[in-house]
């Protein structure tokens, strides 16, 4: 801001600001700068029709589009976090939670649905990235496990769309232990010969990456998603060298053998259905 | 004479220095000052007891990282016999940040695996300060599966700041290495007893921390993120680490109150580093007790209880 603008009263200053794209109707693609019509973007599964950039997507919208439209039943939808530690940093954890609830309209950072995918029984979960960074606390762990248990009861396939910064710090060690809890449930599930397809979306990091997300029979990533254990900034500070081009992106992981494939979101439903159909042929 | 006193131990350090000076004086002269030395030694003990009776989580964090704190190399010597180190993940390399191998505990063959930070500078570098790469966790898993095959109980010793955040670690899929351990350990058909002896740093600690019992030394810590890391993210300043340690509740006393660990093993007065043998004896006693309990169960009971234990973490109604 120049000295001249600083002198202006704030009321005038805001009106003098560069006009952005009006919220709600138009969205600018951060990749190709194309100005996109919101409803059209929505119809295109939040993928830029010009350059195929994958926008982050709401968990609910994702599951609604992924599963067959009928017979979707939400699992453990009313679970809410309990602030056992009365955690407080610069803000109270309780306030962060209610803020996140207001922002997202969700009770917690994971939505779990049982339903069908092209008539095959499926339990699908999706992380809500806007809810405290999609972090995994006790409720996320518990909801995920209840989803796994439902899948076991219904002999259903399991799909999870992860988008998370990792474990939820404000729940301290309890959140770390969710990594063990979800992984143990997946092992129990796997022993029944049922398939788990893990879909990594932008971003999948830390404790979520180092537990349930990396334990899929098949691991799929959306294009150009950030996926890894430690965040790039932490690594940069530790090793003090320049990180390689495309480090920790889906394409990097595919090249290093960490994932099976990269799938465009618009083809996700067909691709996952085709895999599950082969795994559940009996 | 202890070389390393922490900030909050300064009054003890001063007193100990006085005692040492008197001792030297006693050697030089013919004066009988042993009474005075005794009096001061008692005072020092009292002072230590006093200071150590009300440590903050941040002070405990410093004790958990104390440069003279015993490591797995010490415990291998004092708790077990006939240790034979087994190396490598069979795919990429041998990660020296994790030591593993077969040994005997009171004559019974067992598998022992743990993180080693190293003590001297060269050792620290060789062991990467106890921060593992994926091959370390994969070596650990290989040895744990070997223990299952040969029906040996597993003892893990946790002491790490965390899994190493590096380029190679990511290329070789650090996330998967940790996840795979959590997944397999939850169903491994042999007793697993995990002891946090120093720093239990996040996922890197948890990768050796899934078992039938999780024990903690009195002045060890276990946390989802280091107090410094938490402070720099949530408070935007690493200086707030003491506050973060408090908020996270990283200390054993707090964690047992939250029902997240099974037992706190007491340390000698002034901390484990004051007496390696004594703390080893306490750990050994605890390990033998828990192993006996676990070996009284059938494999199915063992697995059911372990699974239930994991599912109970953060259960929400």
Interface residues (C-beta under 8 A of the other chain):
Chain A: X79 X80 X81 X82 X84 X85 X87 X88 X89 X90 X137 X138 X139 X141 X142 X145 X167 X168 X169 X170 X171 X172 X173 X174 X175 X176 X177 X178 X179 X180 X181 X183 X184 X185 X186 X187 X188 X191 X206 X207 X209 X210 X211 X212 X213 X214 X215 X227 X228 X229 X230 X231 X234 X235 X238 X239 X241 X243 X244 X247 X248 X253 X256 X257 X258
Chain B: X163 X164 X165 X166 X167 X169 X170 X171 X172 X173 X174 X175 X176 X178 X179 X180 X182 X183 X184 X186 X187 X202 X203 X206 X209 X210 X222 X223 X224 X225 X230 X233 X234 X235 X236 X243 X244 X247 X248 X249 X250 X255 X258 X260 X307 X310 X311 X313 X314 X315 X316
